Amino acid sequence: MKIELTLDEYFTGVKASDRSILSRAITLIESTKKEHQALAEELIQKCLPFSGNSIRIGITGVPGVGKSTFIESFGKHITNKGLKLAVLAIDPSSQKSGGSILGDKTRMEELSSNPNAFIRPTASAGSLGGVARATRETIILFETAGYDTILVETVGVGQSETTVHSMVDCFLLLLLAGAGDELQGIKRGIMEMADLISINKADGDNINAAKRAAAQVKNSIHLFPATESGWIPQVETCSAINSLGLDNIWDNIKSFENNTKNSGYFTEKRQKQAIFWMHQTIKEQLENRFYQDASIKEKLIKIEKALLNNEISSYQAAKNLLGE
Ligand code: GDP
């Protein structure tokens, strides 16, 4: 990618919500080239005062639960209310395959052509930390461009939920009924992170099973520790394909927002997230700097050998390498 625009052109374009410039600005942020990163940093700095004015919603669930169908219907539902929606995805598998869960062109076809929606697949491979930085900064761009509702999608497996959870205000978990085990591989930790849970595919023959599953989840939530926000996670049913139950979900998101804004939790959480990401970045950079150091690389080979020969303990080896 060539840098063809100046900082001011990027900024003015983003501020005016110019789709093409916004798209190029995101690519700039995702770039790993030094000169792009320097310009991206300046751009973010300029956008920061205009950011923050949105509700950031995380959405997760196992593959097949209906996330893209849900985002498509929900997106239509809320853009009809006159809101501007941006959709992003964090895909842990993209690190290996270079692909993306939103890269599939058949997903969210209608929403992609909606002038009040912007769907951005996270195509960039890299460490989860790198993807997280790009996602957080892309959120800042979207907010500067006037997007008031941000959806961050992730697959309900592995570490990416924790990452998404630490960059959104509100977390929605989609589940399915009837699989016998209602939690279907969703870890308890993820259940505990959810502010809203909806049993999807509550349609046709599945309506009653979905209602039963919702009741069960509601019961099991009572056994969880109280949430930090004081908010009691809401459990609903919905049918993404028939656009049913979406109003309820939106109302719950708004109550969550109002509740946590009134209690001060909303701002407090964003502040904590900002501090968290600073420390994360420090940790990642320190680690990178350490392992990329030529003398460390050399020493590491020798020390690993000594370790394997039982000449040194792991702890001593680490201290030695750290120069302590
Ligand atoms: P994702 O992998 O979580 O993004 O799931 P998809 O949105 O791709 O949906 C997986 C499958 O479930 C598709 O065949 C959808 O048509 C279907 N599906 C999604 N939502 C619903 C729903 O509300 N009801 C029914 N019956 N099927 C649905």
Residues whose N, C-alpha, C, O or C-beta is under 5 A from the ligand:
A	BS01	GDP	V62 P63 G64 V65 G66 K67 S68 T69 F70 N200 K201 A202 D203 C238 S239 A240 I241 N242
